[in-house]
């Protein structure tokens, strides 16, 4: 019986090849888009789940609020992990991770720069799951000056990873490390990525009030985190109250598997994903597939008049409604199978380009070949049944006698339903067009907004050598001898990387936080930084070369800090800025700078304090502005000069505009992907329109012939066939506008500084959809209008 149904289905699909091809193409594109999006979403959800104990691993985060200040940190202090393990029996193990373990690795004559190396405790291998190629995970980092390499880094250093064990490599001149293990590379879907892990020093300690490491705990049971969070006040009173008096403090234990998509704290390990994008692309995938299914439903129900007599005859010779249902479902499932096979071909061809745009390494067989084939087969069955259910019920429901006469009866409800589906298709496409437009407008806005300084031709690089840091004035002097170098300055951090440190400001007389205490960004700069960056002074003065400003602990603050404190005359004001060995440190405000951004525009400008370097070791980043006329020559000169002071390290520079642009890589990738899926949605919707207008032209071929004989021109025929469908697109534009506005506004809220949503974006999206629809319809309508009326009128 099934074989017979499939034969009939194949004959019908083969008989009406054009419409079958339209449906297969539309569904194939929909299947391909849905599968690729499903791979993307699955990969995003999979982060850190490869760890065997992932359900019991948590990261400790800190939240604090007082008066006008507060913090939300992904990092803790060094003593935090040992204290948690000692205080809570629910904690099976706890570790600290310090990301500052990288640098230049020396092995014999070979030198390799590796900055993604971290210090950590030996217990990391009990908490996280890493596959050891050599070495013992129980003891790999138990001794000082031990290092565990990933396979890739081991091969870079030694050629063969199996030769790495027990070899000694060096960081700087005197920091020797023995290789005690080699592991497989960290999976791409890991929040914590590294090329090597180094053991912590025996005397590794620090103040409770100084946060700088990541703390992870392994709990004995998943739900134990609730008990620990519930007693966080006890932990605070025991360990942190002395450093955070007056702070409303909260400890949060974040499940490891939720960090990538749900965490957006200060000092994250890297650029996390965003659960909102996962939801958006999941919906987009379903909607694109829905558009393709709608095409099938529309074309099949629209062509009901072609098959009405066939249905009548089948009923006369004994076919029941159930048998007709099986026949129509066989057609839709068979068509879905062909579409799925074609979709698999499209996926295989498109996925390399998708990986390039998304930065992922997905594969069509992500779930394994056998499992993927089963999923595809099940997917084809489900899509076939879903797309075929309405046409099957509709076509099998005709009465026998009217069907034999070719009478469809009252089809007004079906026509309205079909028009509603067309409107729904174009509502989706118009919303996606607006979404893509707003994303690109916002990216253009953030990349071109005045940040409060001039980032053009300004590069930064890290000074590795401590000797070179002590000679920064000489480096600056020699660089400025070349007219290709416009200005040079020194700072403690490269801005634009979201890693500037923070300190308390305006603490109380007792050294504890007061109602007006602020958590401020703290950036170390020299006297040349403000003029070199072309930052404007709001009042007061810049630092002056010499010892006076350093000796007097002079500081410069930004406008945001002054506004939040409500001060009107800040110049000359002495403020308490910290405690050193029990002695309160005072600083004097000598200037106020205009606000400038140090992070991406997703972050509000924070209160900031600019300090002079206390010691030469603070001068670890050089800022150099090049003139535009010959940048390659300027870079060459920079390398030559720096090599005189640090012959062992090359200048690994980064331009500031690239630093800031990198902060929006995620948005750029999502924008590119949404644009591609928007094009696919439009293509499928237009393909459906093309099929509908083709069928309409075939049904009205005699009417078209008569109109031409009576003098109708091509534009009359095109207008007759196109006006109704274009009107539906216009209605879709009206419906889509408020939906698109709400979606775009919601997305823009993730940026502290954002572009405006202009009315013309919606008008342009609607006009674009109408224009594309009209062009699609016109292509087929013109062909119908050009046909010889004699042939159409004598066809019967």
TIMARSE-635425 format. One record per residue (C-alpha): z, y, x. Coordinates in steps of 0.02 Angstrom, whole numbers, always signed. Each point is the difference from the previous one (the first is absolute). Layout:
<recs>
{rec {Z, Y, X}}
...
</recs>
This chain:
<recs>
{rec {+0, +0, +0}}
{rec {+48, +123, +138}}
{rec {-159, -44, +93}}
{rec {-101, +41, -157}}
{rec {+88, +167, -21}}
{rec {-34, +44, +182}}
{rec {-185, -44, -21}}
{rec {-13, +115, -151}}
{rec {+94, +136, +93}}
{rec {-117, -15, +149}}
{rec {-154, +10, -111}}
{rec {+63, +157, -88}}
{rec {+45, +84, +165}}
{rec {-168, -47, +73}}
{rec {-94, +56, -156}}
{rec {+74, +175, +6}}
{rec {-3, +23, +188}}
{rec {+11, +189, +5}}
{rec {+157, +10, -105}}
{rec {+74, -148, +91}}
{rec {-34, +86, +166}}
{rec {+81, +162, -61}}
{rec {+155, -94, -54}}
{rec {+9, -104, +159}}
{rec {-21, +153, +112}}
{rec {+133, +98, -93}}
{rec {+124, -144, -1}}
{rec {-37, -42, +183}}
{rec {+40, +178, +54}}
{rec {+156, -4, -108}}
{rec {+56, -167, +71}}
{rec {-31, +58, +180}}
{rec {+95, +163, -25}}
{rec {+144, -88, -88}}
{rec {+15, -136, +134}}
{rec {-3, +124, +144}}
{rec {+131, +107, -85}}
{rec {+103, -157, -35}}
{rec {-7, -42, +185}}
{rec {+55, +176, +45}}
{rec {+144, +0, -124}}
{rec {+55, -175, +52}}
{rec {+2, +53, +182}}
{rec {+103, +154, -39}}
{rec {+125, -105, -97}}
{rec {+8, -130, +139}}
{rec {+80, +116, +129}}
{rec {+144, -86, +92}}
{rec {-1, -150, -116}}
{rec {-54, -113, +144}}
{rec {+181, +6, +60}}
{rec {+86, -161, -53}}
{rec {+160, +94, -44}}
{rec {-84, +153, -73}}
{rec {+100, -8, -161}}
{rec {+163, +21, +99}}
{rec {-57, +134, +124}}
{rec {+45, +182, -36}}
{rec {-19, +164, +93}}
{rec {+144, +123, -2}}
{rec {-43, +177, -56}}
{rec {+114, +152, -11}}
{rec {+7, +136, -132}}
{rec {+112, +152, +10}}
{rec {+20, +162, -96}}
{rec {+113, +151, +17}}
{rec {-13, +179, -60}}
{rec {-177, +54, +40}}
{rec {-33, -141, +122}}
{rec {-41, -184, -3}}
{rec {-93, -143, +84}}
{rec {-92, -160, -45}}
{rec {-18, -103, +157}}
{rec {-78, -168, +40}}
{rec {+101, -1, +162}}
{rec {+185, -20, +39}}
{rec {+115, +19, +148}}
{rec {+15, -131, +138}}
{rec {+173, -68, -51}}
{rec {-56, -28, -180}}
{rec {-67, -179, +18}}
{rec {+151, -74, +94}}
{rec {+119, +84, -123}}
{rec {-91, -70, -152}}
{rec {+9, -176, +71}}
{rec {+184, +20, +42}}
{rec {+51, +81, -166}}
{rec {-97, -103, -127}}
{rec {+7, -190, -5}}
{rec {-159, +5, -106}}
{rec {-98, +55, +155}}
{rec {-62, -151, +95}}
{rec {-80, +101, +139}}
{rec {-45, +180, +42}}
{rec {-115, +81, +128}}
{rec {-52, +169, +65}}
{rec {-179, +49, +40}}
{rec {-35, +147, +116}}
{rec {-185, +45, +2}}
{rec {+13, +94, +166}}
{rec {-33, -150, +113}}
{rec {-181, +34, +46}}
{rec {-82, +76, +150}}
{rec {-107, -46, +149}}
{rec {+15, -183, +51}}
{rec {-30, -44, +182}}
{rec {-35, -176, +63}}
{rec {-62, -6, +178}}
{rec {-149, +116, +8}}
{rec {-28, -3, -188}}
{rec {+62, +141, -112}}
{rec {-5, -5, -189}}
{rec {+58, +132, -124}}
{rec {+94, -78, -147}}
{rec {+96, +117, -114}}
{rec {+33, -120, -143}}
{rec {+146, -88, +85}}
{rec {+176, -2, -70}}
{rec {+176, -38, +58}}
{rec {+97, -120, -111}}
{rec {+138, -130, -10}}
{rec {-30, -185, +34}}
{rec {+44, -41, -181}}
{rec {-167, +71, -56}}
{rec {-75, -174, +19}}
{rec {+130, -69, -119}}
{rec {-43, +131, -130}}
{rec {-189, +22, +14}}
{rec {-126, -140, +15}}
{rec {-105, +2, +159}}
{rec {-91, -150, +73}}
{rec {+48, -30, +182}}
{rec {-139, -62, +114}}
{rec {+124, -12, +143}}
{rec {+183, +39, +24}}
{rec {+156, -34, -103}}
{rec {+32, +113, -152}}
{rec {+186, -37, +12}}
{rec {+17, +82, +171}}
{rec {-161, +99, +29}}
{rec {+85, +171, -6}}
{rec {+178, -52, +35}}
{rec {+0, +68, +178}}
{rec {-27, +181, +55}}
{rec {-174, +49, +63}}
{rec {-85, -139, -98}}
{rec {-165, +24, -90}}
{rec {-98, -103, -126}}
{rec {-187, +34, -4}}
{rec {-127, -27, -136}}
{rec {-148, -109, +46}}
{rec {-122, +146, +8}}
{rec {+108, +104, +118}}
{rec {+37, -152, +108}}
{rec {-187, -32, +18}}
{rec {-29, +183, +46}}
{rec {+130, -9, +138}}
{rec {-20, -176, +67}}
{rec {-172, -55, -60}}
{rec {+72, -159, -75}}
{rec {+153, +7, -114}}
{rec {+62, -167, +68}}
{rec {+24, +81, +172}}
{rec {+120, +133, -64}}
{rec {+167, -94, -3}}
{rec {+130, +54, +129}}
{rec {-114, +133, +73}}
{rec {+74, +172, +35}}
{rec {-84, +157, -66}}
{rec {+58, +178, +26}}
{rec {+19, +157, -105}}
{rec {+4, +153, +113}}
{rec {+59, -40, +176}}
{rec {+170, -81, -19}}
{rec {-1, -74, -175}}
{rec {-46, -183, +30}}
{rec {-14, -124, -144}}
{rec {-16, -189, +5}}
{rec {-117, -82, -126}}
{rec {+107, -123, -97}}
{rec {-119, -40, -141}}
{rec {-175, +17, -72}}
{rec {-32, +3, -188}}
{rec {-152, +7, -110}}
{rec {-58, +174, -47}}
{rec {+96, +81, -141}}
{rec {-91, -25, -166}}
{rec {-98, +150, -63}}
{rec {+102, +0, -161}}
{rec {+161, +44, +90}}
{rec {+98, +161, -17}}
{rec {+67, -19, +176}}
{rec {-143, -16, +124}}
{rec {+20, -13, +188}}
{rec {-81, -71, +156}}
{rec {+165, -46, +86}}
{rec {+188, -3, -26}}
{rec {+127, +46, +133}}
{rec {+185, -43, +7}}
{rec {+127, +137, -25}}
{rec {+112, +51, +143}}
{rec {+178, -67, +1}}
{rec {+70, +176, -13}}
{rec {-116, +51, -142}}
{rec {+106, +109, -113}}
{rec {+3, +169, -84}}
{rec {+88, +115, -121}}
{rec {+15, -43, -184}}
{rec {-70, +170, -45}}
{rec {-159, -21, +103}}
{rec {-136, -99, -89}}
{rec {-142, -72, +103}}
{rec {-21, -188, -28}}
{rec {-55, -112, -142}}
{rec {+131, -121, -64}}
{rec {-47, -164, -84}}
{rec {+120, -127, -73}}
{rec {-18, -181, -53}}
{rec {+111, -36, -150}}
{rec {+68, -170, -46}}
{rec {-64, +23, -178}}
{rec {-128, +120, -72}}
{rec {+118, +79, -127}}
{rec {+132, +37, +132}}
{rec {-80, +170, +29}}
{rec {+75, +60, -164}}
{rec {+177, -37, +62}}
{rec {-31, +91, +164}}
{rec {-74, +154, -85}}
{rec {+143, +1, -124}}
{rec {+125, +12, +144}}
{rec {-99, +125, +104}}
{rec {+137, +131, -28}}
{rec {+122, -111, +93}}
{rec {-122, -16, +144}}
{rec {-28, +188, +1}}
{rec {+186, +40, +1}}
{rec {+32, -124, +141}}
{rec {-143, +46, +118}}
{rec {-97, +155, -52}}
{rec {+120, +122, -81}}
{rec {+44, +81, +166}}
{rec {-182, +47, +30}}
{rec {-51, +30, -180}}
{rec {+152, +82, -79}}
{rec {-48, +87, -162}}
{rec {-157, -105, -22}}
{rec {-34, -98, -159}}
{rec {-59, -155, +91}}
{rec {-92, -154, -61}}
{rec {-52, -156, +94}}
{rec {-156, -86, -67}}
{rec {-57, -175, +43}}
{rec {-189, -7, -23}}
{rec {-78, -172, -27}}
{rec {-119, -33, +145}}
{rec {-144, -43, -117}}
{rec {+15, +165, -95}}
{rec {-6, +117, +151}}
{rec {-189, +9, +22}}
{rec {-38, +54, -178}}
{rec {+160, +81, -61}}
{rec {+81, +90, +147}}
{rec {-42, +179, +49}}
{rec {+152, +57, +99}}
{rec {+10, +109, +153}}
{rec {-34, -90, +164}}
{rec {-89, -152, -70}}
{rec {-65, -128, +125}}
{rec {-178, +48, -40}}
{rec {-114, +54, -140}}
{rec {+51, -105, -149}}
{rec {-108, -41, -149}}
{rec {+24, +70, -173}}
{rec {+36, -102, -155}}
{rec {-91, +131, -103}}
{rec {-164, -41, +89}}
{rec {+28, -185, -32}}
{rec {+21, +34, -186}}
{rec {-150, +118, -2}}
{rec {-117, -122, +84}}
{rec {+63, -145, -106}}
{rec {-44, +101, -155}}
{rec {-167, +54, +75}}
{rec {-45, -183, +35}}
{rec {+41, -51, -178}}
{rec {-95, +148, -73}}
{rec {-156, -34, +103}}
{rec {+4, -180, -59}}
{rec {+28, +62, -178}}
{rec {-156, +111, +13}}
{rec {-103, -151, +51}}
{rec {+70, -106, -142}}
{rec {-36, +142, -123}}
{rec {-181, -2, +56}}
{rec {-13, -183, -48}}
{rec {+86, +27, -168}}
{rec {-109, +151, -41}}
{rec {-165, -80, +48}}
{rec {+41, -165, -86}}
{rec {+55, +79, -164}}
{rec {-142, +127, +4}}
{rec {-125, -144, +16}}
{rec {+74, -92, -150}}
{rec {-158, +35, -102}}
{rec {-102, -102, +125}}
{rec {+106, -156, -29}}
{rec {+42, +19, -184}}
{rec {-132, -125, -60}}
{rec {+47, -125, +136}}
{rec {+179, +5, -64}}
{rec {-59, -25, -180}}
{rec {-106, -151, +46}}
{rec {+142, -79, +99}}
{rec {+115, +20, -149}}
{rec {-129, -76, -119}}
{rec {-18, -156, +107}}
{rec {+188, -25, +4}}
{rec {+76, +102, +140}}
{rec {+175, +59, -42}}
{rec {+78, +160, +61}}
{rec {+97, -92, +135}}
{rec {-162, -73, +72}}
{rec {-80, +172, +1}}
{rec {+155, +69, +87}}
{rec {-15, -136, +133}}
{rec {-184, +44, +24}}
{rec {+30, +186, +22}}
{rec {+150, -30, +113}}
{rec {-109, -116, +105}}
{rec {-123, +142, +23}}
{rec {+132, +126, +50}}
{rec {+89, -121, +118}}
{rec {-165, -54, +82}}
{rec {-48, +182, +23}}
{rec {+173, +36, +72}}
{rec {-23, -145, +123}}
{rec {-166, +71, +61}}
{rec {+80, +173, +10}}
{rec {+148, -68, +99}}
{rec {-116, -86, +125}}
{rec {-99, +161, +19}}
{rec {+164, +95, +15}}
{rec {+56, -115, +142}}
{rec {-159, +45, +94}}
{rec {+34, +185, -29}}
{rec {+181, -21, +60}}
{rec {-56, -85, +160}}
{rec {-124, +140, +34}}
{rec {+117, +144, -47}}
{rec {+167, -53, +71}}
{rec {-35, +51, +182}}
{rec {-36, +177, -60}}
{rec {+155, -3, -110}}
{rec {+105, -53, +149}}
{rec {-73, +142, +102}}
{rec {+48, +128, -133}}
{rec {+171, -72, -43}}
{rec {+56, -48, +176}}
{rec {+35, -178, -55}}
{rec {-64, -170, +56}}
{rec {-32, -85, -165}}
{rec {-110, -152, -26}}
{rec {-80, -73, -156}}
{rec {+97, -162, +34}}
{rec {+166, +93, +18}}
{rec {+89, -134, -103}}
{rec {-89, -147, +85}}
{rec {-171, -70, -44}}
{rec {+57, -134, -123}}
{rec {+124, +112, -89}}
{rec {-124, +145, -4}}
{rec {-136, -110, -77}}
{rec {+122, -59, -134}}
{rec {+48, +180, -36}}
{rec {-184, +51, -12}}
{rec {-35, -146, -119}}
{rec {+149, +44, -109}}
{rec {-48, +184, +9}}
{rec {-178, -39, -59}}
{rec {+69, -101, -146}}
{rec {+122, +136, -53}}
{rec {-129, +139, +16}}
{rec {-126, -104, -97}}
{rec {+124, -31, -140}}
{rec {+61, +180, -7}}
{rec {-174, +75, +2}}
{rec {-65, -128, -124}}
{rec {+140, -1, -128}}
{rec {-56, +149, -105}}
{rec {-188, -38, +5}}
{rec {+36, -183, -42}}
{rec {+110, +43, -149}}
{rec {-122, +136, -56}}
{rec {-160, -104, +13}}
{rec {+73, -160, -72}}
{rec {+67, +94, -150}}
{rec {-168, +39, -84}}
{rec {-27, -79, -172}}
{rec {-137, -131, -8}}
{rec {-117, +69, -133}}
{rec {-3, +182, +64}}
{rec {-19, -67, +176}}
{rec {-155, -101, -51}}
{rec {-73, +159, -72}}
{rec {+38, +96, +160}}
{rec {+125, +110, -91}}
{rec {+145, +63, +106}}
{rec {+96, +78, -144}}
{rec {+114, +150, +21}}
{rec {+21, +24, +188}}
{rec {+82, +171, -2}}
{rec {+167, -65, +68}}
{rec {-89, -93, +139}}
{rec {-104, +152, +45}}
{rec {+157, +109, +6}}
{rec {+86, -130, +108}}
{rec {-149, -6, +118}}
{rec {-4, +191, +13}}
{rec {+186, -2, +35}}
{rec {-27, -119, +145}}
{rec {-134, +114, +74}}
{rec {+119, +148, -15}}
{rec {+138, -102, +83}}
{rec {-116, -43, +144}}
{rec {-40, +181, +36}}
{rec {+179, +59, -25}}
{rec {+44, -115, +146}}
{rec {-144, +59, +108}}
{rec {+34, +186, -33}}
{rec {+186, -21, +40}}
{rec {-49, -86, +163}}
{rec {-125, +138, +42}}
{rec {+136, +132, -26}}
{rec {+123, -102, +101}}
{rec {-119, -14, +148}}
{rec {-39, +187, -10}}
{rec {+183, +51, -2}}
{rec {+43, -114, +147}}
{rec {-139, +76, +105}}
{rec {+49, +177, -51}}
{rec {+180, -32, +51}}
{rec {-52, -77, +166}}
{rec {-111, +151, +34}}
{rec {+146, +113, -45}}
{rec {+127, -83, +115}}
{rec {-121, -13, +145}}
{rec {-46, +184, -10}}
{rec {+161, +83, -58}}
{rec {+81, +126, +115}}
{rec {+147, -96, +75}}
{rec {+82, +155, +74}}
{rec {-73, -30, +172}}
{rec {-171, -24, +77}}
{rec {-34, -185, +28}}
{rec {-178, +22, +63}}
{rec {-33, -64, +178}}
{rec {+186, -29, +25}}
{rec {+44, -168, +77}}
{rec {+165, -81, +43}}
{rec {+48, -142, +115}}
{rec {+160, -86, +53}}
{rec {+66, +29, +175}}
{rec {+61, -171, +57}}
{rec {+58, +45, +173}}
{rec {+174, +78, +14}}
{rec {-55, +82, +163}}
{rec {-146, +82, -89}}
{rec {+115, +64, -138}}
{rec {+99, +92, +133}}
{rec {-160, +86, +57}}
{rec {-73, +56, -166}}
{rec {-4, +182, +54}}
{rec {-109, -45, +148}}
{rec {-113, -107, -111}}
{rec {-19, +144, -122}}
{rec {-37, +123, +140}}
{rec {-137, -107, +76}}
{rec {-80, -38, -168}}
{rec {-9, +185, -45}}
{rec {-97, +37, +160}}
{rec {-153, -72, -87}}
{rec {-80, +116, -129}}
{rec {-41, -154, -108}}
{rec {+186, -16, -36}}
{rec {+57, +132, -124}}
{rec {+188, -35, -10}}
{rec {+130, -131, +48}}
{rec {+174, -35, -69}}
{rec {+135, -133, +1}}
{rec {+93, -82, -145}}
{rec {+110, -149, -33}}
{rec {-114, -80, -131}}
{rec {-182, +2, -53}}
{rec {-4, +75, -175}}
{rec {-102, -82, -136}}
{rec {+68, -175, +31}}
{rec {+149, +5, -119}}
{rec {+124, -39, +139}}
{rec {+91, +164, +36}}
{rec {+188, -21, +16}}
{rec {+133, +83, -106}}
{rec {+173, +73, +24}}
{rec {+141, +80, -98}}
{rec {-2, +190, -11}}
{rec {+137, +121, -50}}
{rec {+140, -128, +0}}
{rec {+177, +44, -50}}
{rec {+134, +71, +116}}
{rec {+79, -173, +14}}
{rec {-164, -77, +60}}
{rec {-33, -88, -165}}
{rec {-133, +36, -129}}
{rec {+32, +150, -111}}
{rec {-82, +52, -166}}
{rec {-127, +106, +97}}
{rec {-35, -131, +132}}
{rec {-184, -45, +11}}
{rec {-92, -149, +70}}
{rec {-139, +83, +99}}
{rec {-150, -52, +101}}
{rec {+35, +30, +183}}
{rec {-146, +33, +116}}
{rec {+21, +34, +185}}
{rec {-126, +128, +64}}
{rec {-24, +113, +149}}
{rec {-34, +188, +2}}
{rec {-189, -26, -6}}
{rec {-4, -113, -153}}
{rec {-1, +133, -137}}
{rec {-140, +108, +76}}
{rec {-100, -154, +52}}
{rec {+8, -71, -176}}
{rec {-35, +175, -71}}
{rec {+153, -11, -113}}
{rec {+50, +168, -73}}
{rec {+173, +75, +15}}
{rec {+78, +60, -163}}
{rec {+138, +97, +87}}
{rec {+93, +4, +164}}
{rec {-79, -60, +161}}
{rec {-67, -151, +93}}
{rec {+98, -84, +140}}
{rec {-3, +93, +166}}
{rec {-32, -86, +165}}
{rec {+155, -11, +106}}
{rec {+174, -71, -16}}
{rec {+76, +119, -128}}
{rec {-66, -81, -159}}
{rec {+45, -174, +62}}
{rec {+174, +54, +55}}
{rec {+33, +89, -164}}
{rec {-64, -147, -103}}
{rec {-130, +111, -84}}
{rec {-97, -77, -143}}
{rec {-144, +48, -113}}
{rec {-3, -56, -182}}
{rec {-135, -4, -135}}
{rec {-9, +99, -162}}
{rec {+41, -151, -108}}
{rec {+170, -21, +82}}
{rec {+43, +184, -25}}
{rec {-56, -4, -182}}
{rec {+99, -157, -40}}
{rec {+158, +74, +77}}
{rec {-29, +167, -86}}
{rec {+24, +100, +160}}
{rec {-74, +176, +8}}
{rec {+41, +51, +180}}
{rec {-10, -159, +105}}
{rec {-43, +80, +169}}
{rec {+150, -6, +117}}
{rec {+97, -116, -114}}
{rec {+105, -132, +89}}
{rec {+2, -170, -84}}
{rec {+85, -166, +34}}
{rec {-135, -127, +45}}
{rec {+94, -154, +57}}
{rec {+149, -81, +83}}
{rec {+0, -59, +181}}
{rec {+151, -103, +55}}
{rec {+106, +83, -133}}
{rec {-56, +177, +44}}
{rec {-98, +96, -132}}
{rec {-166, +66, +65}}
{rec {-57, +174, -51}}
{rec {-177, +69, +2}}
{rec {-71, +174, -28}}
{rec {-152, +34, -108}}
{rec {-121, +113, +94}}
{rec {-154, -19, -109}}
{rec {-75, -62, -163}}
{rec {-175, -76, -3}}
{rec {-117, -7, -147}}
{rec {+2, -173, -79}}
{rec {-118, -128, +77}}
{rec {-32, -182, -43}}
{rec {+56, -136, +119}}
{rec {-38, -145, -118}}
{rec {-137, -40, -125}}
{rec {-14, +107, -156}}
{rec {+80, -140, -100}}
{rec {+163, +67, +73}}
{rec {+78, +167, -40}}
{rec {+32, +114, +149}}
{rec {+178, -38, +53}}
{rec {+130, +116, +75}}
{rec {-33, +4, +188}}
{rec {+88, +52, +159}}
{rec {-96, +28, +163}}
{rec {+100, -29, +159}}
{rec {-35, +24, +185}}
{rec {+3, -156, +110}}
{rec {+176, -31, +64}}
{rec {-61, -111, +143}}
{rec {-169, -36, +79}}
{rec {-5, -170, -84}}
{rec {-19, +88, -169}}
{rec {-170, +66, +58}}
{rec {-94, -159, -42}}
{rec {-153, +64, -96}}
{rec {-131, +121, +63}}
{rec {-104, +106, -120}}
{rec {-166, +63, +67}}
{rec {-125, +110, -93}}
{rec {-179, -16, +63}}
{rec {-138, +127, -18}}
{rec {-146, -53, -108}}
{rec {-142, +28, +122}}
{rec {+22, -155, +110}}
{rec {+131, -123, -61}}
{rec {-57, -149, +108}}
{rec {+19, +104, +159}}
{rec {+169, +64, -58}}
{rec {+61, -178, -32}}
{rec {-61, -55, +171}}
{rec {+93, +143, +82}}
{rec {+157, -43, -99}}
{rec {-7, -180, +63}}
{rec {-23, +59, +180}}
{rec {+147, +120, -4}}
{rec {+119, -120, -85}}
{rec {-45, -139, +123}}
{rec {+72, +107, +141}}
{rec {+172, -8, -82}}
{rec {-7, -173, -78}}
{rec {-131, -109, +88}}
{rec {+60, -159, -87}}
{rec {-31, +57, -180}}
{rec {-159, +63, -80}}
{rec {-1, +139, -129}}
{rec {+2, -88, -170}}
{rec {-36, +153, -105}}
{rec {-11, +27, -187}}
{rec {-71, +153, -85}}
{rec {+118, +77, -128}}
{rec {-132, +7, -136}}
{rec {-23, -188, +23}}
{rec {+188, -26, -9}}
{rec {+7, +86, -169}}
{rec {-159, -82, -63}}
{rec {+75, -171, +42}}
{rec {+139, +36, -125}}
{rec {-128, -7, -140}}
{rec {-89, -160, +54}}
{rec {+73, -94, -146}}
{rec {-61, +130, -124}}
{rec {-172, +6, +83}}
{rec {-16, -189, -11}}
{rec {+56, -3, -182}}
{rec {-121, +142, -39}}
{rec {-146, -92, +81}}
{rec {+43, -160, -92}}
{rec {+18, +87, -167}}
{rec {-168, +86, +27}}
{rec {-83, -168, +31}}
{rec {+79, -79, -153}}
{rec {-49, +154, -102}}
{rec {-181, -25, +52}}
{rec {+13, -184, -49}}
{rec {+75, +45, -169}}
{rec {-138, +126, -33}}
{rec {-132, -127, +53}}
{rec {+66, -133, -118}}
{rec {+15, +123, -145}}
{rec {-176, +66, +29}}
{rec {-65, -179, +14}}
{rec {+72, -33, -172}}
{rec {-82, +158, -69}}
{rec {-164, -54, +76}}
{rec {+14, -168, -89}}
{rec {+45, +80, -166}}
{rec {-141, +127, +3}}
{rec {-122, -137, +53}}
{rec {+50, -105, -149}}
{rec {-6, +152, -116}}
{rec {-176, +41, +60}}
{rec {-55, -180, -32}}
{rec {+74, +2, -175}}
{rec {-82, +168, -41}}
{rec {-166, -35, +84}}
{rec {-100, +18, -162}}
{rec {+93, +160, -47}}
{rec {-41, +70, +171}}
{rec {-182, -48, -22}}
{rec {-12, +83, -170}}
{rec {+84, +159, +64}}
{rec {-123, +9, +144}}
{rec {-147, -22, -118}}
{rec {+70, +141, -106}}
{rec {+6, +113, +153}}
{rec {+174, -24, +76}}
{rec {+7, +42, +186}}
{rec {+94, -91, +137}}
{rec {+146, +120, -9}}
{rec {+18, -35, -187}}
{rec {+9, -187, +31}}
{rec {+124, +21, +144}}
{rec {+107, +115, -106}}
{rec {-1, -125, -145}}
{rec {+60, -143, +111}}
{rec {+120, +99, +109}}
{rec {+90, +124, -111}}
{rec {+122, -122, -80}}
{rec {+54, -78, +164}}
{rec {+14, +168, +89}}
{rec {+108, +60, -146}}
{rec {+116, -148, +31}}
{rec {+16, +51, +183}}
{rec {+41, +177, -55}}
{rec {+140, -67, -111}}
{rec {+61, -104, +147}}
{rec {+8, +158, +107}}
{rec {+109, +86, -130}}
{rec {+117, -150, -11}}
{rec {+6, -24, +189}}
{rec {+45, +180, +44}}
{rec {+187, -3, -47}}
{rec {+19, -175, +71}}
{rec {-80, +51, +164}}
{rec {+107, +158, +8}}
{rec {+161, -98, -22}}
{rec {-49, -129, +131}}
{rec {-55, +132, +127}}
{rec {+158, +104, -28}}
{rec {+109, -153, +26}}
{rec {-86, -42, +165}}
{rec {+10, +179, +64}}
{rec {+188, +1, -27}}
{rec {+19, -107, +158}}
{rec {-51, +156, +100}}
{rec {+119, +147, +20}}
{rec {-153, +111, +31}}
{rec {-148, -38, -110}}
{rec {-163, +68, -65}}
{rec {-25, +59, -178}}
{rec {-92, -106, -127}}
{rec {-146, +108, -56}}
{rec {-83, -14, -170}}
{rec {-171, -19, +78}}
{rec {+51, -168, +75}}
{rec {+9, -74, -175}}
{rec {-158, +90, -56}}
{rec {-93, -62, +154}}
{rec {+62, -179, -26}}
{rec {-55, +2, -182}}
{rec {-168, +76, +42}}
{rec {-26, -124, +141}}
{rec {+36, -146, -117}}
{rec {-117, +71, -133}}
{rec {-136, +33, +127}}
{rec {+11, -175, +72}}
{rec {+0, -74, -175}}
{rec {-149, +105, -51}}
{rec {-99, -47, +156}}
{rec {+39, -184, -30}}
{rec {-52, +10, -182}}
{rec {-154, +105, +39}}
{rec {-70, -124, +125}}
{rec {-16, -131, -135}}
{rec {-39, +123, -140}}
{rec {-147, +76, +94}}
{rec {-71, -174, +27}}
{rec {+12, -33, -187}}
{rec {-77, +169, -39}}
{rec {-147, -32, +117}}
{rec {-42, -168, -79}}
{rec {-165, -15, -92}}
{rec {+38, +21, -188}}
{rec {-149, -109, -46}}
{rec {+81, -153, +81}}
{rec {+168, +31, -83}}
{rec {-76, +26, -173}}
{rec {-106, -159, +4}}
{rec {+135, -111, +72}}
{rec {+29, -89, -166}}
</recs>
